[in-house]
Amino acid sequence: MKIPKSWVPIMAKKISNNLISQGLIRPKIPVDKFLVNVESIIMEELLVEDRLNDEVREILKKHESDIERGRMDYRKLFDLTKSRLVRERNIVL
């Protein structure tokens, strides 16, 4: 995650307040519960890349011996594998 977790509540509050104050939304639930939901959605989106990185690491474990012998560059393989998965799954990072 490129954004610190401590920023999520601040971002959620600012986004929520702006949407409500501009009349773009009218929450049907109490604002505090709405804010918790917004935080959850933001956190989930931010964790997409972390989960993808974990998956790429698992894939590359299969080629660990070749990578250790110096036949393959781990960073390059990581980036290529991640790019391929992003394209295949239409993930927006």
JOBEL-V835550 format. One record per backbone hydrogen bond with DSSP energy under -1.0 kcal/mol. CO is the residue of the C=O (numbers start at 1). NH is the residue of the N-H. Records with the same first field share a line. If there is no record, write none. Layout:
CO->NH + NH
//
This chain:
4->7
5->8
7->11
8->12
9->13
10->14
11->15
12->16
13->17
14->18
15->19
16->20
17->21
18->22
19->24 + 25
20->23
30->34
31->35
32->36
33->37
34->38
35->39
36->40
37->41
38->42
39->43
40->44
41->45
42->46
43->47
47->51
48->52
49->53
50->54
51->55
52->56
53->57
54->58
55->59
56->60
57->61
59->62
60->63
61->64
63->67
64->68
65->69
66->71
67->70
73->77
74->78
75->79
76->80
77->81
78->82
79->83
80->84
81->85
82->86
83->87
84->88
85->89
86->91
//
